[in-house]
Amino acid sequence: MIARYRPERPAPEHHVTWKSGFGPCFTLFVDVEEEFDWRRPLGTAPYSTRAMAAFPAAHRRFADRGVALACVVDLPIVSDPRSVDILQAVVADGRSEIGAQLHGWVNPPIVEEISAVTSYAANLPAGVEAAKIAVLTDAITAAFGTRPRVYRAGRYGIGPDSFAILAAMGYRIDSSVRSGYDYSGQGGPDFSGIGSEPHHAGSLIELPLTTVHTGRLRGGGAALYRALSRVPRARGVFSRLGLLSRVAMTPEDMPIAAAIEAVTIAIGEGAAFLNFSFHSPSLAPGHTPYVRDRADLQRFHDWWTAMLDHLDRLGVRNASIAEILDNIREA
């Protein structure tokens, strides 16, 4: 029986302290990965990287708005010369950066029986998790000429051994924590008690994906949201009544009106940092549940236009990975 990972909420003294004048700001992580059928069990095949053809145009949209991309890439992407060429052009903007994203089920050494549980890399023996990360790290270094310093576990599958493994390999930032989400029912970690504040995790900096609770009862936050899970359909009822909603900073299955409200609340309550994210296959129709057709794709692009306009109005600027690291005060 695997003990599920449920990290405790970091104490305030472990929160990142920013240098004067740095915030409020936001970063944008892109999970740059292969396409596969999300409805089928995970396996080693089939997959493709065709959606990467849409990446250059998307990058131009963001670069024109002054937004750097933190591109966390997995092994199928870094093994595809065309995808590497595309990403080389992306990082030539001087602010975007290549990091690592581990999809263990397509990343050697594959010694485990592939299943929902083992797809969370931290459920593997520490030696296997470390070996997979080493293979990915070396492949990225060889392809791009720079050792990655940013990591995300596929399916947010970070665990208690992961931070020491990453630190030993020279990583500086992890962004595997999805604040306010619980994957323990699928065999994964439980982040329902973790807030969105960047914090020190050993020698690494943890940048959780930002989650904001909105609604008239938002003061109840994650604890109330967890409690509602025990009552059938309660979360949906509370959301429809404007009492409590959980809003993640992503265009994927998150309406723009809800996301804008969440950003307004977060910044109004003093948040200094927001972490946005999406999956690269969403840049082309038919590869994720979030962008099934051209209409969905247009909504995806419109989401970003509206969100970036709103961030501009609030005075929230984009920060690259380098700028984030340069503006952290020593703990």
N, C-alpha and C positions, 0 to 999 in steps of 0.2 A: 504494500500500500504506500503510495507516494504522499508525503506530507505536503499539502498545498501551501504555497508561499503567500503570506499575508503580512507585508511589512507594516510596521507601526508608523503613525503620523510623525514626521520629523519634528523635533523640538524647535522652538523659535530660534534658539542659538545656532541651529544647523542650517537655517535659511540663508540663501545667498544674499550678501550685502553688495549693492552696486555702488560704483563710484559716483560722485556728485554729478548730476546733470545727465545721467545716462538714460533714465526711463522717462515716461513709459515707452516701451518698445515691443516689437513682436518679431518672431522668427517663423519661417515656413519650412517644414520638413516635407520632403516628397519621398514616399516609399517607392523607390524605382525597382520594379520587379517584373517578372515574367507574367504572361496571362495564362490562367488556367480556369477550369470550370469550378466556381465557388460552391456549386451545389453538390459536387461529387467528393468522395473521400480524398484526402491528400495522398499523393503518390509521386513517383519519380517521373511520370510522363502521363499524358502528353502536355506540353506547354509550348508557347511561342513568345517571341519578343516583337511581334509586328507593331504593337501599339507605340513603340518607341519612335516610329516615323512621325508621330504627332508632337514629340517633345520639343523640337526646335521652335515651332510656332508658339507653343505655350511659354517656353522660356523667354521669347521676345516680348510677349505680353507682360510678363512679370518684370523683366529687365527695364522695359519702358516706364514702369511705375517705380523703379528704384528698389525692387525687391530681390534679394539674394535667395537662392534655393539651397537648402541643405539636402543634398541628394544622397540618401542612404541606399546603396545598391547591393543586390544579392548576387550569388554566384552565376546564375544563368545570364544576368545582364553583363557582368564583367567578363564572361566567357564568350560574348558575342562581339566581334570586332566592330560591326556597324554601330552597336549601342555605345561602345567605348568611344568611337569617333564623335558621336553626337554629344556625349557628356564632356569630352575634351573641349568642344566648342562652348559648352555651357560654362565651365569653370574659367574659360578665357575672359569672362566678363570681369574678373578680378575680385569678385565678392562671393560667388557661389562656391560650394565646397562638396567634395566627395567623401561620404562616410560609408559605413558598413551596415548591412541589414542581413541577419541570418535567417534563411529558410532552411532549417536543418534537414528537411525531407528531400532536398535536392542538392545538398552540400556534403561532400565526403568529409570524413569517413562515414558511410552509411552502414552501421553495424547493428542498429536498432530495428525492431519491428515497427514499421511506420504506422502510426495511429494518431487519433486526436490527442491523446495524452503525450506521446513523444514529440508531437509537433511543437510543443512548448519546450524549447531547448533546455531550459533549466530543470526539466524533469529527467533529463539524461544524466548518467554518471558524470561527475565534474570533468573527468579526463576526456570523455567523448565531447562534451560541450566545448572544452578548451581546444581540442583538436580541430573541430569544425570551424571555430572562430579563427584559428591560426591559418587554416587553408584559405578562408575567405580574405583575411587580412593580407596574406602574401599575394594572393591573386590581384587584389586591388592595388597593392604597392607596385607590382610588376606592370600592370596595365596603365597606371596613371603617374608613376614615378614619384608618388608621395604616399607616405604611410597614413592611413586614415586615423583620425582622432575622435570621431563621433560614431556612436553605435546605437542601433535599435534592434532588439530581438523581434523576429517575425512573430506575429500573433501576440506581441507584448510579453513574450515568454521569458522574462528575466527571473532570476532567483537568487538565493542567498550566496551561491558560489560565484555568480556571474561578475560581480564588481571586482573581486580580487583577480579573476582571470583577465578582465579588460584592463585593469591597471597594470598588470604585468606585461601586457602587450603594447603599452604606451597610449591607450585611449585616455582622453580627457573628459569627454562628455558622454553620458548615456541618456537616451530619450525613449526608454521602453515602458515607462510607467504611464498608464492612461488613467489619469485622475478620476476617481469616482466610479470606476467600472470594476465589475467582479466577474472573472472568468473561471471561478472555481468549479462551477457546475459542468464545465467542459474539460476539467483537468488542469486549468491554468491558474494563474495568480489572482489574488483578490486585492484590488487597489481601491476598494470602496471607501476606505478610511483615509486615503491619501489626498491631500489638497493639491492645488496647482502650483504652489510656490516652488521655484527652483531651490534646490538645497544640496548640501554637501553629502555625498554618499561614500564614505571612506575618502580616498584621494580623488574621486571623480565628482563631477558636477552632474546632478540629475535635473533634467529639464522635462518635467511631466507634460504630457499633452494637456492643454488647458480645458477644464470642464467648469461650467458655471451653473449654479442653480438659480432659476428665475421663478417668479410668481409671488403671490402674497405671503406664502408660508416659506419663502426661501431661507429664512433664518433657521429653519429646521435642517437644511442642508442635506448632507449625505446620510446622516442618521435617520432622518424621516424618510428619505428616498428608499433606504434599505428596508425600513419597516413596512413600507407600502408594498414591497415585493411579496410579502406574506399574505396579501389579500388579493384574490384574482381581479384583474383589470383595474385595480386601484390607481396605479400609476397613470394609466390613460385617462381615467376620470379626473384625477387631480390636475393633469395637464390641460384637459379641455376646459376645466372650470377656472383656469388661470391661477391655481393654487400653488403648484410646484411642478417644474419641468427641469430635466437635466439636459444641458446644452453643451455639446462638444464643438470645438473650434475647427470645423471641417465642412466643406460643401456636400459631403457624401451623406445623404439621408438627413440633412439638417437644414430646415427652411431658413432662408436669409433673414426674414423678419425676426425669427427667434434668435438667430446668431447675433444680429445687430443689437437686439435688446440685451443679450448676455454681455456683449462687449461694453455697452454703455454702463451697465451695472458694475462690471468688474473694474473699469477705469474710474467710475464714480466712487467706488469704495476703496480706491487707492492701489489697485494692482499695478505693479511696475513692469510686468512681463506677461505676454500672451504667446502661446505656442500653437500654431496652426499646422494642419497636416492634410495630405490626400495621397491616394495611390496613383502611380503613373498610368496604369491601364485605364483609368477613368478619363484619360485624355482622348480616347477614341471610343466610339459607340460599340457596345456589345461585349465588353470584356469584364465589367463589374456589374453588380446589381444596381449601382448608383447611376450609371450612364448606359442605358440600354439602347438608345436611339439618338437621332440628331436633335430632337427636341430636348432631351435630357442634357446633351452636350451644350446646347445653347444656354440652358438654365445654369449649368456648371460655370460657364464663362461669365454669365450675368451676375452670378453669386459673387464672384471675385471682384468684378467691377464695382458692385454696390458696397462690398465689404472694404475694399481699399479706399474708396471714396469716404466711407464713414470713419475709418482709421485716420485719414488725413484731417477730417473735420475735428476729430478729438485730439489731434496732435500726437498720435501714436506712430512712431517711425519704425521702419524696418531695421533689424540688426543682423549682421552676418555672424557666422560662427566665430570668426576672428575677432569681431567687435565685442561679442559676448565675453569671450575669454579675456580680452584686454581690459574689460570694465568690471571684473569681479574683484572686490576687495579681499585680501587674504583673510582666511578664517581665524 
